[in-house]
């Protein structure tokens, strides 16, 4: 299972060499489909940044920038080796990987900020009204 976090740079590690063909270039199209509703489908090309692609494939996905998933939760994913890098018609490619992806909420807490009010009167024992 792939775990991604909202609004962060995520790394996806998969092994695509077992089913890839040497007849096609290494154009990797990722397809994500929301598990509960196949209406939400996301297609994106990602570049392999692995230092050892013959052993494993590593992809960077910046959630919120590269792709903005609408819902947190489970998705089905598929990876296709495509004949060209411009088409999003995944039926033209070869499926080399599939599985589940879970999108997690960003765990970073929102830190409230305090902006001092310059008009606020601080207690001053020497400045008591009526004395």
C-alpha atoms as one frame of an Amber mdcrd trajectory, in Angstrom:
protein
   0.000   0.000   0.000   1.194   3.492  -0.852   0.731   6.127   1.872   0.531
   9.783   0.844   0.004  12.851   3.013  -1.988  15.920   2.018  -0.177  19.131
   1.107   3.333  17.639   1.296   6.022  16.274  -0.981   5.583  12.495  -0.995
   7.790   9.742  -2.381   6.290   6.697  -4.046   8.430   3.563  -4.230   7.331
   0.754  -6.564   8.914  -1.969  -8.691   7.934  -1.545 -12.328  10.641  -3.596
 -14.066   8.902  -6.953 -13.733   6.132  -6.106 -16.220   7.636  -3.237 -18.210
   8.433  -3.737 -21.862  11.611  -2.637 -23.619   9.513  -1.715 -26.669   8.150
   1.413 -24.926   9.968   4.372 -23.365   9.830   4.939 -19.613   6.825   7.284
 -19.598   4.977   6.493 -16.369   1.304   7.430 -16.133  -0.221   7.082 -12.663
  -3.985   6.651 -12.374  -5.699   7.133  -9.001  -9.401   6.346  -8.532 -11.308
   7.033  -5.309 -12.258   3.674  -3.798 -15.835   4.687  -2.886 -16.677   6.606
  -6.066 -14.987   6.000  -9.410 -16.156   9.447 -10.581 -13.024  10.887  -8.944
 -10.138   9.863 -11.186  -6.720  11.523 -11.263  -4.131  10.983 -14.000  -0.569
  12.254 -13.749   2.795  11.586 -15.369   5.636  11.189 -12.888   9.375  10.946
 -13.541  11.461   8.160 -12.045  14.104   9.701  -9.755  15.504   6.403  -8.463
  19.298   6.097  -8.317  18.882   2.378  -9.119  15.859   2.004 -11.457  16.825
  -1.583 -12.319  16.042  -2.474  -8.658  13.216  -0.082  -7.725  11.448   3.012
  -9.007  11.099   6.193  -6.974   8.714   9.027  -7.793   8.127  12.419  -6.176
   4.508  13.562  -5.920   3.743  16.946  -4.397   0.132  16.565  -3.254  -1.724
  19.826  -3.641   0.561  20.953  -6.484   1.149  18.013  -8.861  -2.289  16.610
  -8.075  -4.939  17.836  -5.646  -6.962  14.927  -4.308 -10.459  16.002  -3.285
 -10.938  13.479  -0.476  -8.824  11.870   2.225  -9.141   8.086   2.163  -8.454
   5.043   0.018  -7.781   5.068  -3.706  -6.997   2.379  -6.249  -3.851   3.115
  -8.223  -2.470   1.817 -11.488   0.804   2.604 -13.248   1.007   2.446 -17.032
   4.045   2.467 -19.294   2.935   4.769 -22.098   4.102   4.972 -25.724   4.298
   8.778 -25.471   4.317  11.252 -22.603   1.394  13.388 -23.726  -1.617  11.102
 -23.863  -3.811  10.448 -20.828  -5.571   7.554 -22.592  -4.179   4.811 -20.363
  -5.715   2.111 -22.601  -2.850   2.825 -25.056  -0.257   1.817 -22.460   0.827
  -1.317 -20.640  -0.299  -1.711 -17.013   2.798  -2.545 -14.957   1.554  -2.017
 -11.384  -1.673  -1.713  -9.401  -2.686  -1.580  -5.766  -4.119   0.641  -3.031
  -3.128   4.140  -1.998  -4.249   5.846   1.192  -4.271   9.628   1.428  -3.764
  10.832   4.997  -4.569  14.241   6.441  -1.642  16.537   6.996  -0.746  16.015
  10.665   0.844  19.423  11.093  -1.116  21.409  13.659  -2.226  24.916  12.926
  -0.437  27.123  15.422  -2.523  30.097  16.486  -0.676  33.365  16.338  -0.935
  36.263  18.734  -0.715  39.799  17.506  -0.452  42.292  20.344  -2.936  45.121
  20.372  -1.031  48.379  20.772  -4.086  49.956  22.425  -4.216  47.447  25.292
  -3.722  49.003  28.744  -1.497  46.978  31.031  -2.151  47.258  34.774   0.016
  49.963  36.290  -0.217  50.321  40.100   0.942  53.936  39.821  -1.894  54.830
  37.448  -5.073  53.845  39.284  -8.091  55.985  38.318  -9.693  57.872  41.211
  -6.672  57.828  43.488
